[in-house]
Amino acid sequence: MADAHVVTFYDRHPISAQQILDKLRDAGQPIDGLTAADLWPHDQDHYGGLDANDALAARAGIGADTRVLDLCAGLCGPARHNVAVRGCTVVALELNAHRAAGASGLNELVELDDRIAVVQGDATMPPFGDSVFDVAWSQEAFLHIADKPPLLAGARRVLKPGGRLAFTDWVAGLALTAADRRMMDEGIAAKAIHSPGEYEQLLQDAGFASISRDDLSAAWRPILEARLQTYRHLREDAQRATGGDPHADYVRFYERFVALVASGALGGARFVAIA
């Protein structure tokens, strides 16, 4: 069941199709004749950017003949990168109607709409037949889904035998408290953050085997710290321009977010599991 808080969070998310196009125009980039690569500096809304895409795609075995289901696909930045670099085809499933429409528009703009089909829908109820995809993929999105069993069971159902579920997500350390979880929900609509062991058990319960996990915590920490500095600068700019403090709550949240990662209460992980 779709969570209204998650939908609203992405309705007001600072990265949108229009924001990406505005950045390109501000940089003097003609909109006509854009390629997928022109979007990459602006459309990779996940930790690690293109290098993270390549690492996850390599572990998932994505190639020219691979049919990928991108779960919680957002604006399709990783989907466009995978299609352009690896030659696969992608079906992008995105809950938020505005982001699904924005993704479709960007795909059409860079002439990849024949290789990426965008479907607006719920990842816990994927509207596809059984055994139709080689890979199911997601990056830092499953934390928005409280009820993991139908999500993972749906991914297992639509994968061909031997297909791979490859995803990254935030994971809980031993010191993550109930108050921390509430703060993460309020700040980034994190509905359920699981420990690595809990995630592995959920994958096993859904019928996956050969589960591998890589710890990404050390790699994500400096990225998160850099984002905090960006938000602090945005706050300072807004204060100088308006005399107000519209970014105060977001800066405070990110300060706590960074502290949780630094303490080990929160971390990042990459999972690959075989159907």
C-alpha positions in Angstrom: 0.0 0.0 0.0 1.4 3.4 -1.0 2.4 5.6 1.9 1.1 9.2 1.5 4.1 10.6 3.5 6.5 9.0 0.9 4.5 10.4 -2.0 4.5 13.9 -0.4 8.2 13.7 0.4 9.0 13.2 -3.3 6.5 15.8 -4.4 8.7 18.4 -2.7 12.1 16.7 -3.4 14.7 19.3 -4.5 15.7 17.2 -7.5 13.1 17.1 -10.3 13.0 17.0 -14.1 12.4 20.7 -14.2 15.3 21.4 -11.8 17.6 19.3 -14.0 16.6 21.2 -17.1 17.0 24.6 -15.4 20.5 23.7 -14.3 21.4 22.8 -17.9 19.9 26.1 -19.2 21.7 28.1 -16.5 25.0 26.4 -17.7 24.3 27.5 -21.3 23.5 23.9 -22.4 21.1 23.8 -25.4 18.2 21.5 -24.6 17.8 20.4 -28.1 20.1 17.5 -29.0 20.8 16.5 -25.3 22.3 13.0 -24.7 21.9 10.9 -21.6 25.5 11.8 -20.7 24.6 15.5 -20.5 22.1 14.7 -17.8 24.4 12.5 -15.7 26.0 15.4 -13.6 22.4 16.2 -12.4 20.2 13.1 -12.5 22.0 10.6 -10.3 20.1 11.0 -7.0 21.9 8.3 -5.0 25.1 7.8 -3.2 28.2 7.3 -5.3 26.9 8.5 -8.7 28.0 6.7 -11.8 30.7 4.7 -10.0 28.0 3.2 -7.8 25.9 2.4 -10.9 28.8 0.6 -12.5 29.6 -1.4 -9.3 25.9 -2.5 -8.8 25.4 -3.3 -12.5 28.6 -5.4 -12.6 27.5 -7.4 -9.6 24.0 -7.8 -11.1 25.5 -9.0 -14.4 23.7 -6.4 -16.6 24.6 -6.6 -20.3 23.2 -5.9 -23.7 20.6 -8.8 -23.5 19.5 -8.0 -19.9 15.9 -7.0 -19.2 16.0 -4.9 -16.0 13.1 -3.9 -13.7 14.1 -0.7 -11.9 12.1 -0.6 -8.7 11.4 2.8 -7.2 13.1 4.3 -10.3 12.7 8.0 -9.5 13.7 10.2 -12.5 15.5 7.2 -14.2 19.0 8.6 -14.0 20.6 5.1 -13.3 18.3 3.5 -15.9 19.5 5.9 -18.6 23.1 5.3 -17.6 22.6 1.5 -17.7 20.9 1.6 -21.1 23.5 4.0 -22.6 26.6 2.2 -21.2 25.5 -1.4 -21.1 22.9 -1.6 -23.8 20.2 -3.2 -21.7 16.4 -2.5 -21.7 14.7 -1.2 -18.6 11.2 -1.1 -17.2 11.1 1.7 -14.6 8.5 1.3 -11.8 7.9 4.6 -9.9 5.3 5.3 -7.3 5.2 9.1 -7.5 3.2 10.2 -10.5 5.1 13.5 -10.9 8.5 11.8 -11.0 7.2 9.1 -13.3 6.1 11.8 -15.7 9.4 13.7 -15.3 11.4 10.5 -16.0 9.3 9.8 -19.2 10.0 13.4 -20.4 13.7 13.1 -19.8 13.9 9.7 -21.5 12.1 11.1 -24.5 14.3 14.2 -24.6 17.5 12.1 -24.9 15.8 9.6 -27.2 15.9 6.6 -24.9 12.2 6.2 -24.5 12.3 3.2 -26.9 14.7 1.4 -24.4 13.1 2.5 -21.1 9.4 2.1 -20.3 8.2 4.0 -17.3 5.3 2.6 -15.3 3.6 4.5 -12.5 2.9 2.0 -9.7 3.6 0.4 -6.4 6.8 -1.8 -6.0 5.0 -4.0 -3.4 2.5 -4.9 -6.2 4.5 -5.0 -9.4 2.0 -5.1 -12.3 4.0 -7.6 -14.4 3.8 -11.3 -15.2 5.9 -14.1 -13.6 9.5 -14.7 -14.6 9.9 -11.8 -17.1 13.0 -10.0 -15.9 16.7 -10.9 -15.7 17.5 -8.3 -13.0 15.5 -6.3 -10.5 17.4 -3.2 -9.3 17.1 -0.4 -6.8 19.2 2.2 -5.1 18.5 3.6 -1.6 14.7 3.4 -2.0 13.6 0.3 -0.1 13.9 2.2 3.2 10.7 4.1 2.1 8.7 0.8 2.1 7.6 -0.4 5.5 6.3 -3.8 4.5 9.3 -5.6 3.0 7.8 -9.1 2.5 5.5 -8.2 -0.4 8.2 -6.0 -2.0 10.8 -8.8 -2.0 8.2 -11.5 -2.9 7.1 -9.4 -5.8 10.7 -9.0 -7.0 11.2 -12.7 -6.7 8.0 -13.5 -8.7 8.9 -11.3 -11.7 12.5 -12.6 -12.0 13.4 -15.5 -14.2 15.0 -18.5 -12.5 18.5 -17.5 -11.8 17.6 -13.8 -12.1 19.3 -11.3 -9.7 17.9 -8.8 -7.3 20.6 -6.1 -6.8 20.0 -3.1 -4.5 21.6 -0.7 -2.1 20.0 0.7 1.0 20.6 2.2 4.4 20.9 -0.4 7.2 20.6 -0.2 11.0 23.5 -0.7 13.4 23.1 -1.9 16.9 22.9 1.6 18.4 20.1 2.9 16.2 17.3 3.9 18.6 13.6 4.2 18.2 14.0 8.0 18.4 16.6 7.8 15.6 14.1 5.9 13.5 11.4 8.5 14.0 13.9 11.2 13.1 14.8 9.4 9.9 11.1 8.9 9.0 10.4 12.6 9.6 13.4 13.7 7.7 13.5 11.4 4.6 10.4 9.3 4.9 12.4 6.2 6.1 9.6 3.8 6.9 11.7 0.8 7.9 15.5 0.5 8.3 16.7 -3.1 8.8 20.0 -4.5 10.1 22.0 -6.4 7.5 21.1 -9.7 9.1 17.4 -8.8 9.1 17.6 -7.9 5.4 19.3 -11.3 4.6 16.6 -13.1 6.5 13.9 -11.2 4.6 15.5 -12.2 1.3 15.7 -15.8 2.3 12.1 -15.8 3.4 11.1 -14.4 0.0 12.9 -17.4 -1.7 16.2 -15.8 -2.7 19.5 -17.7 -2.4 23.2 -17.0 -2.7 22.8 -13.7 -0.9 25.9 -11.5 -0.9 26.5 -8.2 0.9 29.0 -5.4 0.7 29.4 -2.8 3.5 29.2 0.7 1.9 29.2 2.7 5.1 32.8 4.1 4.8 32.2 5.1 1.2 28.9 6.8 1.9 30.0 8.8 4.9 32.1 11.5 3.0 29.3 11.8 0.5 26.8 12.5 3.2 29.2 15.0 4.9 29.6 16.8 1.5 25.8 17.0 1.2 25.6 18.5 4.7 28.1 21.2 3.7 26.0 22.0 0.5 22.9 22.4 2.6 24.7 24.6 5.1 25.8 26.9 2.2 22.3 26.9 0.9 21.1 27.9 4.3 23.6 30.7 4.5 22.7 32.0 1.1 19.0 32.0 1.9 19.7 33.8 5.2 21.7 36.5 3.4 19.1 36.9 0.6 15.9 36.8 2.6 16.8 37.3 6.3 14.9 34.1 7.0 16.1 30.6 7.7 14.0 28.2 5.5 16.6 25.4 5.5 17.2 25.3 9.3 15.2 22.0 9.8 16.9 20.3 6.9 20.4 21.3 8.1 19.6 20.0 11.7 18.4 16.8 10.2 21.5 16.2 8.1 23.7 17.0 11.1 22.0 14.2 13.0 22.1 12.0 10.0 25.9 12.4 9.6 26.3 11.8 13.3 24.4 8.5 13.1 26.7 7.3 10.3 29.8 8.4 12.0 28.8 6.5 15.2 28.0 3.3 13.3 24.3 3.5 14.3 23.5 3.8 10.6 25.3 2.4 7.5 25.0 1.5 3.9 25.0 -1.9 2.2 24.8 -3.4 -1.3 22.9 -6.7 -1.6 22.8 -9.2 -4.5 20.5 -12.2 -4.3 19.7 -15.0 -6.8 16.1 -16.0 -7.6 
